[in-house]
Amino acid sequence: MKMLILLEGEQRCTKIFFFDGKGAVKFQEVQRLTVEINMANEKWDALMQSKMHQESAIRELKMEIGSLTEQNHSSELLIQQLRGEINSLRDSKGEL
């Protein structure tokens, strides 16, 4: 038995043809495999949708990380500035 599978876009199988030695098509087998292919395509679609959602979530988290990193850097600079002011006040107090 020979089988011809036609693929179209995104690795989706759209048509299957079975031929026996005389060229007859076995429709029951084609119908069964068509159902399997449709189920596999639905799973593929669900996986691709999930992948897109996860990639979107990752992009958002990366943006949040960038924002928090910037905020952390600003806070560190402020802490250094305040430590300098504290040291200046201690020095001034010591002179009194």
N, CA and C of each residue as an Amber inpcrd file, in Angstrom:
protein
   288
   0.8490000  -1.1650000   0.0000000   0.0000000   0.0000000   0.0000000
   0.8970000   1.2300000   0.0000000   0.5800000   2.2060000  -0.8080000
   1.3320000   3.4460000  -0.8810000   0.4980000   4.5570000  -0.2660000
   1.1880000   5.5210000   0.3300000   0.4860000   6.6180000   0.9700000
   1.1100000   7.9230000   0.4960000   0.2800000   8.8910000   0.2120000
   0.7260000  10.2180000  -0.1720000   0.1440000  11.2000000   0.8330000
   1.0070000  11.9720000   1.4810000   0.5590000  12.9520000   2.4720000
   0.9240000  14.3340000   1.9520000  -0.0400000  15.2220000   1.9290000
   0.2050000  16.5960000   1.5040000   0.2230000  17.4940000   2.7360000
   1.2720000  18.2920000   2.8770000   1.3980000  19.2070000   4.0070000
   1.2110000  20.6320000   3.5200000   0.5500000  21.4210000   4.3320000
   0.3950000  22.8370000   4.0370000   0.6750000  23.6230000   5.3000000
   1.3700000  24.7070000   5.2110000   1.6480000  25.6550000   6.2820000
   1.6870000  25.1060000   7.6910000   2.6670000  25.5150000   8.4480000
   2.8450000  25.1850000   9.8630000   2.7810000  23.6830000  10.1360000
   3.3400000  22.8950000   9.2480000   3.4470000  21.4490000   9.4380000
   2.0900000  20.7670000   9.5870000   1.0570000  21.3130000   8.9930000
  -0.2750000  20.7220000   9.1010000  -0.5060000  19.7630000   7.9410000
  -0.9380000  18.5890000   8.2910000  -1.2910000  17.6090000   7.2710000
  -2.7380000  17.8640000   6.8740000  -2.9600000  18.0670000   5.6000000
  -4.3140000  18.3890000   5.1680000  -4.9630000  17.2820000   4.3440000
  -4.1660000  16.4810000   3.6750000  -4.7530000  15.4420000   2.8300000
  -3.8930000  14.1860000   2.8610000  -4.5620000  13.0490000   2.9020000
  -3.8750000  11.7590000   2.8290000  -4.5910000  10.9170000   1.7800000
  -3.8100000  10.2850000   0.9470000  -4.3740000   9.3940000  -0.0620000
  -3.7170000   8.0340000   0.0910000  -4.5140000   6.9810000   0.1360000
  -4.0070000   5.6180000   0.2070000  -4.3280000   4.9130000  -1.1070000
  -3.3670000   4.1700000  -1.5840000  -3.5710000   3.4240000  -2.8190000
  -3.0900000   1.9990000  -2.6040000  -3.9250000   1.0390000  -2.9300000
  -3.4420000  -0.3360000  -2.8880000  -2.8750000  -0.6580000  -4.2660000
  -2.5350000  -1.8910000  -4.5010000  -1.9180000  -2.2730000  -5.7670000
  -2.7620000  -1.9340000  -6.9860000  -4.0610000  -1.8350000  -6.8140000
  -4.9460000  -1.5640000  -7.9440000  -5.3490000  -0.0930000  -8.0100000
  -4.8520000   0.7140000  -7.1000000  -5.1630000   2.1390000  -7.1290000
  -6.4370000   2.5140000  -6.4010000  -7.0600000   1.5900000  -5.6860000
  -8.2960000   1.8980000  -4.9670000  -7.9650000   2.6450000  -3.6750000
  -8.8010000   3.5670000  -3.3040000  -8.6140000   4.3410000  -2.0780000
  -9.3890000   3.6600000  -0.9550000  -8.7530000   3.4990000   0.2050000
  -9.4010000   2.8780000   1.3570000  -9.9750000   3.9900000   2.2340000
 -11.2330000   4.2910000   2.0270000 -11.8570000   5.4480000   2.6530000
 -11.9770000   5.3310000   4.1690000 -12.2310000   4.1420000   4.6980000
 -12.3510000   4.0050000   6.1500000 -11.0430000   4.3670000   6.8350000
  -9.9630000   3.9160000   6.2740000  -8.6530000   4.2390000   6.8440000
  -8.3760000   5.7340000   6.7080000  -8.7390000   6.2860000   5.5810000
  -8.5540000   7.7230000   5.3740000  -9.3760000   8.5080000   6.3890000
 -10.6100000   8.0980000   6.6120000 -11.4640000   8.7950000   7.5790000
 -10.8840000   8.7040000   8.9850000 -10.4270000   7.5250000   9.3660000
  -9.8480000   7.3440000  10.7000000  -8.6070000   8.2200000  10.8720000
  -7.7550000   8.2020000   9.8790000  -6.5370000   9.0080000   9.9620000
  -6.8390000  10.5050000   9.8860000  -7.8700000  10.8610000   9.1630000
  -8.2670000  12.2680000   9.0950000  -8.6830000  12.7650000  10.4720000
  -9.4140000  11.9330000  11.2000000  -9.8060000  12.2980000  12.5690000
  -8.5600000  12.4560000  13.4390000  -7.6370000  11.5220000  13.3250000
  -6.3950000  11.6100000  14.1020000  -5.6110000  12.8690000  13.7430000
  -5.5520000  13.1610000  12.4680000  -4.8220000  14.3510000  12.0180000
  -5.4900000  15.6130000  12.5450000  -6.8000000  15.6570000  12.4870000
  -7.5120000  16.8270000  13.0050000  -7.2660000  17.0050000  14.4930000
  -7.2580000  15.9000000  15.2310000  -6.9750000  15.9770000  16.6690000
  -5.5460000  16.4600000  16.9040000  -4.6160000  15.9430000  16.1170000
  -3.2200000  16.3720000  16.2500000  -3.0810000  17.8550000  15.9040000
  -3.7910000  18.2980000  14.8770000  -3.7450000  19.7140000  14.5030000
  -4.3310000  20.5920000  15.6050000  -5.3920000  20.1280000  16.2560000
  -5.9770000  20.8820000  17.3680000  -4.9980000  20.9720000  18.5320000
  -4.3090000  19.8730000  18.8140000  -3.2890000  19.8950000  19.8750000
  -2.1700000  20.8630000  19.5040000  -1.7710000  20.8300000  18.2390000
  -0.7250000  21.7370000  17.7550000  -1.1600000  23.1910000  17.9550000
  -2.4010000  23.4910000  17.5750000  -2.9200000  24.8470000  17.7410000
  -2.9100000  25.2580000  19.2140000  -3.3220000  24.3510000  20.0870000
  -3.3400000  24.6480000  21.5240000  -1.9240000  24.8960000  22.0350000
  -0.9740000  24.0920000  21.5760000   0.4140000  24.2870000  21.9900000
   0.9580000  25.6240000  21.4980000   0.6430000  25.9750000  20.2670000
   1.1130000  27.2480000  19.7190000   0.4810000  28.4250000  20.4680000
  -0.7870000  28.2950000  20.8180000  -1.4670000  29.3400000  21.5840000
  -0.8220000  29.4810000  22.9610000  -0.5550000  28.3510000  23.5950000
   0.0970000  28.3610000  24.9020000   1.4870000  28.9850000  24.8000000
   2.2030000  28.6340000  23.7570000   3.5430000  29.1900000  23.5420000
   3.4720000  30.7070000  23.4010000   2.5000000  31.1910000  22.6500000
   2.3610000  32.6350000  22.4580000   2.0600000  33.3360000  23.7810000
   1.1850000  32.7370000  24.5900000   0.8670000  33.3260000  25.8920000
   2.0950000  33.3380000  26.7960000   2.8410000  32.2510000  26.7770000
   4.0410000  32.1770000  27.6110000   5.0960000  33.1780000  27.1550000
   5.2630000  33.3250000  25.8500000   6.2260000  34.3020000  25.3390000
   5.8140000  35.7150000  25.7200000   4.5230000  35.9830000  25.6780000
   4.0200000  37.2970000  26.0750000   4.2870000  37.5390000  27.5610000
   4.0300000  36.5300000  28.3730000   4.2770000  36.6530000  29.8130000
   5.7640000  36.8730000  30.0820000   6.6080000  36.1900000  29.3390000
   8.0570000  36.3510000  29.5080000   8.4770000  37.7740000  29.1510000
   7.9310000  38.3090000  28.0510000   8.2580000  39.6890000  27.6650000
   7.8470000  40.6700000  28.7610000   6.6520000  40.4790000  29.3060000
   6.1790000  41.3610000  30.3750000   7.0710000  41.2570000  31.6070000
   7.4570000  40.0410000  31.9590000   8.3210000  39.8560000  33.1260000
   9.7000000  40.4690000  32.9030000  10.2190000  40.3580000  31.6930000
  11.5130000  40.9740000  31.3900000  11.4290000  42.4900000  31.5180000
  10.3160000  43.0590000  31.0680000  10.1390000  44.5050000  31.2050000
  10.0670000  44.8930000  32.6800000   9.3520000  44.0980000  33.4610000
   9.2480000  44.3690000  34.8960000  10.6100000  44.2420000  35.5700000
  11.3810000  43.2440000  35.1770000  12.7270000  43.0720000  35.7310000
  13.5820000  44.2930000  35.4080000  13.4890000  44.7680000  34.1700000
  14.2450000  45.9610000  33.7840000  13.8530000  47.1650000  34.6210000
  12.5580000  47.3330000  34.8260000  12.0680000  48.4510000  35.6300000
  12.5400000  48.3310000  37.0760000  12.4510000  47.1380000  37.6290000
  12.8830000  46.9260000  39.0160000  14.3980000  47.0870000  39.1620000
  15.1360000  46.6830000  38.1470000  16.5910000  46.8580000  38.1770000
  16.9360000  48.3420000  38.1980000  16.2420000  49.1100000  37.3770000
  16.4510000  50.5620000  37.3510000  16.0930000  51.1830000  38.7010000
  14.9740000  50.7450000  39.2560000  14.5480000  51.2520000  40.5620000
  15.5720000  50.8810000  41.6350000  16.0930000  49.6820000  41.5770000
  17.0990000  49.2250000  42.5330000  18.3640000  50.0810000  42.4230000
  18.7720000  50.3500000  41.1970000  19.9620000  51.1710000  40.9810000
  19.7570000  52.5770000  41.5610000  18.5910000  53.1490000  41.3080000
  18.2820000  54.4800000  41.8530000  18.2940000  54.4570000  43.3770000
  17.7490000  53.4000000  43.9470000  17.7240000  53.2770000  45.4110000
  19.1360000  53.1670000  45.9710000  19.9890000  52.4210000  45.2900000
  21.3740000  52.2910000  45.7500000  22.0890000  53.6410000  45.7310000
  21.8450000  54.4210000  44.6810000  22.4500000  55.7560000  44.6090000
  21.9430000  56.6500000  45.7360000  20.6480000  56.5800000  46.0120000
  20.0680000  57.3740000  47.0950000  20.6470000  56.9510000  48.4420000
  20.8050000  55.6530000  48.6430000  21.3860000  55.1490000  49.8960000
  22.8050000  55.6770000  50.0660000  23.5860000  55.6520000  48.9970000
  24.9560000  56.1740000  49.0720000  24.9500000  57.6640000  49.4120000
  24.0350000  58.3950000  48.7930000  23.9320000  59.8290000  49.0560000
  23.5530000  60.0750000  50.5150000  22.5910000  59.3230000  51.0160000
  22.1610000  59.4910000  52.4060000  23.2650000  59.1030000  53.3840000
  24.0270000  58.0840000  53.0560000  25.1620000  57.7070000  53.9160000
  26.1860000  58.8410000  53.9700000  26.4000000  59.4650000  52.8220000
  27.3130000  60.6060000  52.7940000  26.8070000  61.7390000  53.6730000
  25.5130000  61.9990000  53.6120000  24.9310000  63.0510000  54.4510000
  25.0290000  62.6840000  55.9290000  24.7920000  61.4240000  56.2570000
  24.9070000  60.9690000  57.6550000  26.3320000  61.1740000  58.1440000
  27.2960000  60.7990000  57.3240000  28.7000000  60.9760000  57.7150000
  29.0370000  62.4580000  57.8970000  28.5050000  63.3100000  57.0320000
  28.7390000  64.7510000  57.1660000  28.1400000  65.2740000  58.4610000
  26.9330000  64.8040000  58.7900000  26.2890000  65.2350000  60.0310000
  27.0660000  64.7430000  61.2490000  27.5890000  63.5380000  61.1780000
  28.4030000  63.0190000  62.2910000  29.6630000  63.8630000  62.4720000
  30.2730000  64.1990000  61.3340000  31.4780000  65.0300000  61.4000000
  31.1500000  66.4000000  61.9970000  30.0120000  66.9690000  61.5800000
  29.6000000  68.2780000  62.1040000  29.3120000  68.1910000  63.5940000
  28.6950000  67.1170000  64.0110000  28.3700000  66.9220000  65.4240000
  29.6540000  66.7900000  66.2360000  30.6280000  66.0930000  65.6570000
  31.9020000  65.9090000  66.3570000  32.6530000  67.2160000  66.5320000
  32.4520000  68.1480000  65.6290000  33.1350000  69.4360000  65.7140000
  32.4940000  70.3430000  66.7530000  31.2430000  70.0740000  67.1050000
  30.5560000  70.9160000  68.0930000  31.0220000  70.5800000  69.4440000
